[in-house]
Amino acid sequence: MVSRSIRSIALDAAILFSWLICVGLVALHERGGWWKGRGHPLTSLGATLDAKEQWFGIYYHGQRIGFSEMTMTPDERNGIPGVSVTDRGRLVFNLLGAPQQLEVFARAFIDADWRLQTFTAEIRAAAYRLKWVGERHGDVLRLVVSTPGNTVTKWVRDPTGGAFVNGLSSWAAFHRLRVGQSGKAWVLNPLALSPEAVYFVVRRTDMIDGQEALVVETDVSGMTSTSWVTREGDVLKELSPLGWELRHETREYALAHTASTTPTLDLLSTAAVPLDQPLDDVAALTELTLLVEGVGAERLTVQRPWQQVLPAERLQQYRRAAPEGPWCLLQMTRPVRPDTPASVPERVAAYQHASLFVQSDDPRIRAKAAKIIGSRTDPWDRVQALHRWVFSTMTKRLTVGLPSAVDVLQTPIGDCHEHTVLFTALARSVGLPTRMIAGLVYMQGQFYYHAWPEVWIGQWIPTDPTLGQLVADLTHIALVEAENEQLISLGQFVGKMRLHVLDTHAAAPPASRSAAGDAVP
């Protein structure tokens, strides 16, 4: 069985993607003559929009795991006419056999000029809660993000008062679609608290359950979802690149089947990346060469000395034919720490600062880090102390959600994402530049999505406080940086990768050595 300290961080990316596409508040703008010759429907929003309700079943790899409901209702707030948009959804699934339930909720009020006035959004699971609240003040939006242990406020300028609507409900309001139309949208990224570009185009018409539907492709952060939308704006089906599917259902069917759903699908088991052969004695490996199918070299943008993309012509020496579709050659070498620390270059200094979920400037984080490192002044000695404390203190348990360092410090329970965000905050608070990485790690014959921190000591040194590897082994393949809004880009890899071992080199085995993943500093 896969270690309970490993969970697919791809699940967290999926949570974000579900927000951006199905729950996120987007701002639609004209592009390419979207409304040319038709008039802008929003000028008469209050007079023309009828109440609308849609229900959807949520499926993952063909298995039903929940529902989503969208409503749009004419409304009035403080004498201002407009429309209220509400979305709620529930997912029921297993993680390594443990039942999980995730609820997502969003509500917004948009005035008749299509200006967002207020919104509330929330993600809830077991002992987890993350909430966003937004309110307009003239040309500025006040955004508040809260977790059980922390609250952050940010002001975002919005002088144009863009048309903020929900991802699915946007088709209900902007329903004058035709083949060939394209548009640009702005989605409020819940982690960056800033706009993120979304592009969509109407490709063709299809028949879905006897109804003609327009096929609309939506691209956000390199991931493309496809929606089948009637000319009246009803969404019949939606597919995401992460294997999620929404199917239009009646209210009675959606609620009845969700209430009776017993979770049988284990999401973690679906997130493994296939490997053509097992690796022997990972701890002894000094070099590993892989053929990566499904991902081109241009996608691997994380710079690290232990991970190099090889020239494509090198494939010939392994007597392998080039796969169809994108691919690349990847060479991993065993990381080693430098003997002496170096000064921090300007490009690395940003990794000493706090961020939305890495609250390294919080007094509680600072106090705990100072206590852990004691009188140690050497950077690597500090890394060892922090690593040892996080590994030994954290209770290894699968969780669902987007962790905050302050919350994890107060309740030290979780898996790779929680370990990583807490270590990163502690390390930054004592001046160690640290970044969060999302990628793959080898375990029990396959690669799984995973997260770990990397500390700058002359170069980026990967350390894994989840698995107890002071210097992480060479199977830690970095795909993206995992802090805040960057995490969602992990979705571009999910379900697309296959790995083939081309070559390995190993050091002579010592008299005794713990298995990879079991070494405790």
Steps between C-alpha positions, in 0.01 A plus 500: 500500500618852424621688807232703676740793503472514119192649344467617147557874512325484164179481706571848632554620144167342412330694780637823358403406147144423612489848651631670189270319257191409701496734799738783419382851432604608152499834323397475138622752248440538128752365254483456125159662463326273751193724517539669160166574344310335784502753780631431845243293695614633835362847435156356573599231747239574761216507248590190300656244734268234635573288805707198397602178673722218379617179668796285406642165598877504554691200365866407521633246250141396437399449864251728670648681801268797560281780370504871418210747499488843333224760539456852361223715647398865440570683825533841664747610768479839672279629222740379228342260246702207373532124519617252763713208381541197725701182455542211737650158456594188692757230431505160675800272447768289668867570566683174572171352617406791730167666405529872421243772433578837345247784470539811287271804519496837324250788487527836323278803446547684169324828428307586182815658352668162554733622773587255774377644831555216748602136503566220747670170424597212725665157487423261787623150585508318836719726717586731211347836405613771258285806432516800266283813536498790255325838501512794261600846622482727199766386255667268751414148616578412861591131522532309828636144520456314827596163643442384859833652606563792266335786309647697208352812339586628154370791291471450123433788261213441257432838335321347200255303711545195279221248462556255783296183468534134587676258265193289419243774551685721253353293219152563639550877487718520188296260291524658155763260376585389148769281348826687450451753778784547747534693821734591782408479866662585829461260788571600857773258601423408864866464597650799323198722573553649157354454151609207287441487125250251360447449127208327334382424149184344353634212288200321347156353567433150635193298596478414871207285614299610199573871549717719281785652699782739427843366596691765698868454592630695800871534575642608837859455617578269209206268573207472262147402601219434253135595554192402299259794521157547344419822316286593801806483725432167673811292566442134411847364569848619594833316488816617677856388419534348848247225427201680652164503320180693574175361358170689498243327722165572660497629857333183627749271327804699613398509867372143517810347346738716704323413826520130420859512378742278690853605411672225304747699292840558659630821346858430602507175305402684182783753530798268460730556201577170322861378492608220266725324755569523873808671640730300726653654812413863431726621782803365311416667169733777391353553153168421332411564135132498405297527183201718590197453276220756486705805603737705288821654630347849489261403781779421746596849610624448858874568501702262719849350458378146572253487213603553137313467172725316254519571124236305308762333279632316808200266471676318214768360729230314692363348178155637566263647245362844572147477645205662331404829658714709738792340681839579650806338653562572866816428695485503879814500716525446875496835682792587726526796730781754453784511750472871566202734477497780246346845509138536392467641145228753427296253293478270802426762766127492422489151651570650843168687506158407635203426275129428534534148643869510599477746791870511588452847652237380748624530863394141573707366212800715593489395863478130420785516245724690743437238766577214259832636371620623839853639477578344161641748248613275215227489229521125447488433873180706509355300210573174684337623820186622323479185289533273803236695694241505219549131421473389863223740606253464215241224522493329160138503383333550164313830478309698240544874454741785445710523818614812682827490696345664807215249506739206458717632784194509727379157387806307373313237300522438128691361207753633251333837440468576872858391573630715216311819579595484870869430434512780241352756740732400785808508276419839349437647843866438591633637172532179296377550141258214443267410215215251477515244219226275360598203291546125515668255735559127460330260736410132471546462128338821378541875515249703703431872515672650799618828656825590675708809589835601354741721696757733341848437638713600206257304283155348542519199734186280507401379845198285578364536855202283405708192422782579741762554230734780606633512144220372279577210266536546126148374421362837608409636155406869514210606277389839635549729794211437736451829681169682473366545146783299344352176631217489248747464213573149629176399333659518156696181583228290664389201297747566219832356615658157457858429607751253354832414664785530249805480725604492865827531691547409863767546763657201671268397784620575853491238770154611606262760376136582573255468213420815304233696675583354842819690583447730795755778557 
